[in-house]
Amino acid sequence: MSPTRPVTPDVAGSSPVAPALVANAVFLVTRVVYRARHVRDFPGVPAVGAPIEVTGLDIFRFEDGLVVEHLHEADHEAMWEQLGVALPPG
């Protein structure tokens, strides 16, 4: 489970939006957008019901019709910025 799900429980019940797909016989690449509201306190970040939008990419590699590798990247830095959290440099 994602460490952010306890503070954004509504994301768990919704599917990410996949506005872009690229596929061939070996790879499937999707761009995803997760939308939720910050409804529970996170350590040092009180909940204010703010909407959060996090974008990401998923890359699936197939062999013999089965997923053999999955890579996921998401812009968590943007999520923290939307919550007003200043991240340390680096």
Secondary structure, 3 states (H helix, E strand, C coil): CCCCHHHCHHHCCCCCEEEEEEECCCEEEEEEEEEEECCCCECCECCCCCEEEEEEEEEEEEECCEEEEEEEEECHHHHHHHCCCCCCCC
